[in-house]
């Protein structure tokens, strides 16, 4: 006679899909966060294009330079909310509830990461659409667009896993927000808004070799048909390293804090 209730443990794939659905539903309900993740980068793009652009590039083509940096800045704003959501899950007891279930509860972090990717891709499409309206005219072929989108997706995954790890180690949602805000300064210390060669000599080394600069230069090269050099290799390498490091960090901290397998 069969037992009235199944004791079969859900597979990791099924668990992850459930948590991904949960993360996406939470994203759709949090309209304010979605709007801010789009509005802030768009406002910065308009500010730099129409207010500072004339001084930075008198030729009037500054929008061609700044858009790739704004795209990654948009990804950073969108991903930063992951740290807060992960910290909230830890503080409100939902992780403890997941511990009582026969599931791979680390999937809750995967759900937040994939939901962030979903949010960020929507925001990226909107930011690019606004950029086209204000004069951005990419010279990319279909293949180059695919390459640029692949680079954007890889960067989003890297920065989101990093924010997820920050959310796990933060003591509260507000602390996670503060720690994550520090990372949002990195695009300003890159080639997002001005060439690194224009910076003070003591800052050029850091600005040219931090992970965001090769990512921006790769996207810029693919979309505007300028030489990429070895930036693509560095960008992919940095992103894969960050994903691997942040994922391991998440596993270690998550298992340590929740006592879960």
Secondary structure by P-SEA (a helix, b strand, c coil): cccccccccccaaaaaaaaaaaaaaaaaaaaaaaaaacaaaaaaaaaaacccccccccccccccccaaaaaaaaaaaaacaaaaaaaaaaaaaaaaaaaacccccaaaaaaaaaaaaaaaaaaaaaaaaaaaaabbbbcccaaaaaaaaaaaaaaaaaaaaaaaaaaaacccaaaaaaaaaaaaacccccccccccccccccaaaaaaccaaaaaaaaaaaaaccccccaaaaaaaaaaaaaaaaaaaaaaaaaaaaaccc
